[in-house]
């Protein structure tokens, strides 16, 4: 990476010299060595040029990343915001949609959970979508299959209850845990167990994984907040700042 910065600085220096004089391929070995020596001497005498070049490169990378993320969002908009099977909570008519890719075994997802709940409760104008994205082993897959099975059999309110219970759970998620949850809520766990292995639920989880791959999401929690990607944990104040910025962008 440092070599790239040096080359960028060299190019900045070269702009003051006629193009033909800086054609490396056209130079003799002696001319090439002399040119490199001049560049090195200039950079040693003017090290601030390196910092300027670094700043330009970082700005370009940031712009390229932002443009790439806008393109990813546009290409996958329907799957992100209107897939027809993910849980939709908060205010279904909210002016900003927040999508969370989560895993019930993810400690940072559990840390983010109360912040997300407070964001939705205090704002009142956010549409919230959960993308089941189990990536931390078999217990994670079991948790997502269980939540989706409850949703299919008992509806969105039951899903939200189970979702909240698993996000608040201390310790590992086990088969005994989900049996207890079913018993506590008077759900028929035998029916749930059958539904957990359904092709529909497999298709949903596979679709979420494929979407995450297209969006270059590799960890949890990851958020889409309006037109912004946020990869990783956020505190409540940070979430509010992103939402405020999104609303400002909307005008």
C-alpha positions in Angstrom: 0.0 0.0 0.0 2.8 2.4 0.8 4.3 1.8 -2.6 1.0 2.9 -4.1 1.2 6.1 -2.1 4.7 6.7 -3.4 3.6 6.1 -7.0 0.7 8.4 -6.6 3.0 11.1 -5.3 5.4 10.5 -8.2 2.6 11.0 -10.6 1.7 14.3 -8.9 5.3 15.4 -9.4 5.3 14.2 -13.0 2.3 16.4 -14.0 4.7 19.3 -14.1 6.9 17.6 -16.7 6.0 17.0 -20.4 4.3 13.6 -20.8 6.9 12.2 -23.2 9.6 12.9 -20.6 7.8 10.7 -18.0 7.0 7.7 -20.2 8.8 5.1 -18.1 8.7 2.5 -20.9 10.3 4.9 -23.3 13.2 5.7 -21.0 16.6 4.2 -21.1 17.8 2.4 -17.9 19.9 5.5 -17.0 17.0 7.9 -17.6 14.7 5.7 -15.5 17.1 5.5 -12.6 17.7 9.3 -12.8 13.9 9.9 -12.8 13.4 7.6 -9.8 16.2 9.4 -7.9 14.6 12.8 -8.6 11.2 11.5 -7.4 12.8 10.1 -4.2 14.7 13.3 -3.5 11.6 15.4 -4.0 9.5 13.2 -1.7 12.2 13.3 1.0 12.3 17.1 0.8 8.5 17.4 0.6 7.0 14.6 2.7 3.7 16.5 2.9 3.1 15.4 -0.7 2.7 11.8 0.6 0.0 12.9 3.0 -1.8 14.7 0.3 -1.6 11.7 -2.0 -2.9 9.4 0.8 -5.8 11.8 1.4 -6.7 11.8 -2.3 -6.6 8.0 -2.4 -8.7 7.5 0.7 -11.3 10.0 -0.7 -11.4 8.1 -4.0 -11.8 4.7 -2.1 -14.6 6.1 0.0 -16.4 7.5 -3.1 -15.9 4.2 -5.0 -17.3 2.2 -2.0 -20.3 4.5 -1.7 -21.1 4.2 -5.4 -20.7 0.4 -5.2 -23.1 0.2 -2.2 -25.7 2.4 -4.0 -25.5 0.0 -7.0 -25.9 -3.0 -4.7 -28.9 -1.5 -3.0 -30.6 -0.7 -6.3 -29.9 -4.1 -7.8 -31.4 -5.9 -4.8 -34.0 -3.4 -3.6 -37.0 -5.8 -3.8 -35.2 -8.6 -2.0 -34.0 -6.3 0.8 -37.2 -4.4 1.5 -40.1 -6.4 0.1 -39.2 -10.1 0.0 -42.7 -11.2 1.1 -41.5 -13.6 3.9 -39.4 -11.7 6.4 -40.9 -10.3 9.6 -42.0 -6.7 9.3 -42.3 -4.8 12.6 -42.2 -1.2 13.9 -44.4 1.1 11.8 -45.2 -0.7 8.5 -45.8 2.7 7.0 -42.7 4.3 8.4 -40.7 6.8 6.3 -37.4 4.9 6.9 -36.9 1.1 6.6 -34.3 -0.5 8.8 -33.3 -4.1 7.8 -31.2 -6.2 10.2 -29.3 -9.3 9.3 -28.9 -11.2 12.6 -27.9 -14.5 14.2 -29.4 -15.6 17.5 -26.0 -16.8 18.7 -24.3 -13.5 17.9 -23.3 -11.6 21.1 -23.2 -8.3 19.2 -26.7 -8.9 17.9 -27.8 -9.4 21.4 -26.0 -6.2 22.5 -27.8 -4.3 19.6 -31.2 -5.7 20.4 -32.2 -3.3 23.2 -30.9 -0.4 21.2 -33.0 -1.5 18.2 -36.1 -1.9 20.4 -35.6 1.6 21.9 -35.1 3.1 18.5 -38.4 1.7 17.2 -40.2 2.6 20.4 -38.9 6.2 20.6 -39.1 7.0 17.0 -42.4 5.5 15.9 -41.8 6.1 12.2 -39.4 3.3 11.3 -40.3 0.2 9.4 -38.2 -2.7 10.7 -37.4 -5.9 8.9 -35.6 -9.0 10.3 -33.4 -11.1 7.9 -32.7 -14.5 9.5 -29.0 -15.0 8.7 -27.6 -17.9 10.8 -23.8 -18.1 10.3 -22.5 -19.2 13.7 -23.1 -22.9 13.6 -25.9 -25.5 14.0 -27.5 -23.8 17.0 -27.8 -20.6 14.9 -29.5 -22.5 12.1 -31.9 -24.2 14.7 -32.8 -20.8 16.1 -33.7 -19.3 12.7 -35.6 -22.4 11.7 -37.5 -22.3 14.9 -38.4 -18.6 14.6 -39.5 -19.0 11.0 -41.6 -22.1 11.9 -43.3 -20.2 14.6 -44.0 -17.4 12.2 -45.5 -19.7 9.6 -47.7 -21.5 12.1 -48.7 -18.8 14.6 -48.1 -15.5 12.9 -46.1 -12.3 13.3 -46.9 -11.6 16.9 -45.8 -15.0 18.0 -42.6 -14.7 15.9 -41.8 -11.4 17.6 -42.3 -12.9 21.0 -39.9 -15.8 20.1 -37.5 -13.5 18.5 -37.3 -11.3 21.6 -36.9 -14.3 23.9 -34.0 -15.7 21.9 -32.3 -12.3 21.6 -32.6 -11.9 25.3 -31.4 -15.4 26.1 -28.3 -15.8 28.3 -26.0 -18.6 27.2 -26.2 -21.0 24.3 -29.4 -21.9 22.4 -30.2 -25.6 22.7 -32.9 -28.0 21.6 -34.1 -28.0 25.2 -34.4 -24.2 25.1 -36.8 -24.1 22.2 -38.9 -26.9 23.7 -39.2 -24.9 26.8 -40.2 -21.8 24.8 -42.9 -23.7 23.0 -44.2 -25.1 26.3 -44.2 -21.6 28.0 -46.3 -20.2 25.1 -48.5 -23.2 24.6 -47.3 -23.9 21.1 -47.4 -27.4 19.7 -43.7 -28.3 19.5 -44.3 -31.4 17.4 -45.9 -29.3 14.7 -43.1 -26.7 15.0 -40.5 -29.4 14.7 -42.0 -30.7 11.4 -42.3 -27.1 10.1 -38.7 -26.4 11.0 -37.6 -29.0 8.4 -39.9 -27.7 5.7 -38.5 -26.8 2.2 -40.0 -23.4 2.5 -37.9 -22.5 5.5 -34.8 -23.9 3.8 -35.5 -21.7 0.8 -35.9 -18.6 3.0 -32.6 -19.1 4.8 -30.8 -19.9 1.5 -32.3 -16.7 -0.1 -31.1 -14.6 2.8 -27.6 -16.0 2.6 -27.5 -15.4 -1.1 -28.7 -11.8 -0.6 -26.1 -11.2 2.1 -23.4 -12.5 -0.3 -24.6 -10.1 -3.1 -24.5 -7.3 -0.5 -21.0 -8.3 0.7 -22.4 -8.9 4.2 -20.2 -11.4 6.0 -21.0 -10.8 9.7 -23.8 -10.0 12.1 -25.3 -7.7 13.0 -25.4 -5.9 9.7 -28.0 -3.2 8.8 -29.5 -1.5 5.8 -30.9 1.8 7.1 -32.7 3.6 4.4 -30.0 3.8 1.7 -27.1 3.3 4.0 -25.2 0.1 4.8 -23.9 -0.4 8.3 -21.8 -3.5 8.9 -21.4 -4.1 12.5 -22.6 -3.1 16.0 -24.0 0.4 16.6 -25.0 2.2 19.8 -28.4 3.7 20.0 -27.1 7.3 19.4 -25.2 6.1 16.3 -28.4 4.5 15.0 -30.3 7.7 15.5 -27.6 9.7 13.7 -27.8 7.4 10.7 -31.6 7.7 10.6 -31.5 11.5 10.9 -29.0 11.7 8.1 -31.2 9.5 5.9 -34.2 11.7 6.6 -32.2 14.7 5.7 -31.1 13.1 2.5 -34.8 12.4 1.6 -35.5 16.1 2.0 
